[in-house]
Amino acid sequence: MYNEKVVEHFCNPRNVGELLEADAIGENGSFKCGDTMKIYLKIKDDRIEDIRFQTYGCGAAIASSSMLTEMVKGLTIDDALKITNQDVADQLGGLPPLKLHCSNLAADALHNAIENFRNGKVHGESA
Amino acid sequence: MSRRTVYMDHSATTPVREEVVEAMLPFYHELFGNPSSIHAPGRTVRRAVEEAREKTALALGAEPGEIFFTAGGTESNNITLRGAAKKRGEPGHIITSSIEHHAVLDVCSELAAEGHRVTFLPVDQYGRVSIDQLQEAITPDTFLISIMAANNEIGTLQPISAIGEVARERKILFHTDAVQIAGQLPIDLKKLNVDFLSLSAHKFNGPKGIGALYVRKGAKVTPLYSGGGQERKLRPGTENVPGIVGLSRAMELAVAEIKDKKKRLEALRYKMITGLMAIDETILNGHPEERLPNNVNVSFKHVEGEAVLLSLDLEGIAASSGSACSSGSLDPSHVLRAIGLDHPTAHGSIRFSLGWGNTEEDVDYLLEVIPRVVNNLRRISPTYRTNGSRKE
């Protein structure tokens, strides 16, 4: 059902946890299947210096969160905003069709964090 | 990493026992005849089919004439529910439960769309229907009650005997989907007021694609199919002879070992539940005692079921989940919602179903692996606060 790359990220997720001194925190969730993602950013000179995630969800949700953190670490926030959920899925070598909609939410959580940062807040309304 | 394989998904399907395969093989080779043929090769096979019917009937406390072979549990359920509605010919009322298998639930929903009224009885927190609510639901046009003997997800046993008494008293046909208890717990149809009972061979170490329907003498449904006189027109089509022989052999073996197996599995179940409940924020789903000997269903809070299944699979353990993500739909199991679980708890449910071949070592291995699996996933979860990261 999942390819090797997805399973590898699921088994060894990168950048897991919280950043206690985060400059921005973003969240995203799927009410339908219950997946929830939280992204923590440390931003310096408009660049993502550090990133952590926490995810409640299936294998695809965890693997896509992990992959996203690897993809955007070190990017400027402008470049990070260009990364889409589809880019994350592609970088993972593809996800099962159903998972593209319900569990591939990491990029949206990142965009939420950057939006909060630009609005001068650490947390959004829901956090 | 361990390459041990531990199969704990016997409620999904079971391996076919060697004795069963051996009994079936001649019917693929020299005993290939069509039981409807009048020549010797046909007659020999006809005898085998009727012997299988006798053995199956004996195992259930039924008469051979009350046993009909079908393609499995789903077909037995359809033949009964749709057949009873067809026989009635005009809209009427059906009572079922809200936690039936889809092979009953979906048929009932379709019959409702076709003009029948259907009451889906609620269940309590353990998944049991109430006899009082059943009594209250009955109306003058109620023609069928269909309540499962045991739930396939949470293992809860229904009060089949009491439901049968109500049905008999009110002169309503009673069907039970017994797919999960056949071969697991004794069934004596002489003592139960059941008119129709569905079972499936692959749930008790028999082959797939073969099941049976018990129809009490005098109870009638209109056949759904046309095309032949086999199974007294209830299920036309050339008989699945190897399957029929395999079903009866598997049933014979299961019934002979039923007491020992029940005792053995209940001991393993107890050990498993005790071990799993030692993990904090873990909930047992289903009834603590009135449950299948082989069923363990728990919810680990803060983790999603499919992620647990995937982790267990990587450790060689096969189980299943009521989580939406593992079922191909987006909603969590209707059973877990019906017993009152919120979405996250339902999503975190895992079903382990034990069976023939499982040992105490399997349970030890599971209990060794699972705390690590759950903790690893909780470490990632935004809703789980460990002491190390507690912010409050």
Chai-1 contact restraints between the chains, C-beta under 6 A:
chainA,res_idxA,chainB,res_idxB,connection_type,confidence,min_distance_angstrom,max_distance_angstrom,comment,restraint_id
A,V16,B,I380,contact,1.0,0.0,6.0,A-B,restraint_1
A,E18,B,S389,contact,1.0,0.0,6.0,A-B,restraint_2
A,K32,B,L330,contact,1.0,0.0,6.0,A-B,restraint_3
A,C33,B,A324,contact,1.0,0.0,6.0,A-B,restraint_4
A,C33,B,L330,contact,1.0,0.0,6.0,A-B,restraint_5
A,G34,B,H343,contact,1.0,0.0,6.0,A-B,restraint_6
A,G34,B,P344,contact,1.0,0.0,6.0,A-B,restraint_7
A,G34,B,H347,contact,1.0,0.0,6.0,A-B,restraint_8
A,T36,B,P382,contact,1.0,0.0,6.0,A-B,restraint_9
A,K38,B,P382,contact,1.0,0.0,6.0,A-B,restraint_10
A,Q54,B,P382,contact,1.0,0.0,6.0,A-B,restraint_11
A,T55,B,I380,contact,1.0,0.0,6.0,A-B,restraint_12
A,Y56,B,S381,contact,1.0,0.0,6.0,A-B,restraint_13
A,Y56,B,P382,contact,1.0,0.0,6.0,A-B,restraint_14
A,Y56,B,T383,contact,1.0,0.0,6.0,A-B,restraint_15
A,G57,B,E304,contact,1.0,0.0,6.0,A-B,restraint_16
A,C58,B,E304,contact,1.0,0.0,6.0,A-B,restraint_17
A,C58,B,E306,contact,1.0,0.0,6.0,A-B,restraint_18
A,C58,B,A307,contact,1.0,0.0,6.0,A-B,restraint_19
A,C58,B,C325,contact,1.0,0.0,6.0,A-B,restraint_20
A,G59,B,A307,contact,1.0,0.0,6.0,A-B,restraint_21
A,G59,B,L310,contact,1.0,0.0,6.0,A-B,restraint_22
A,C102,B,L330,contact,1.0,0.0,6.0,A-B,restraint_23
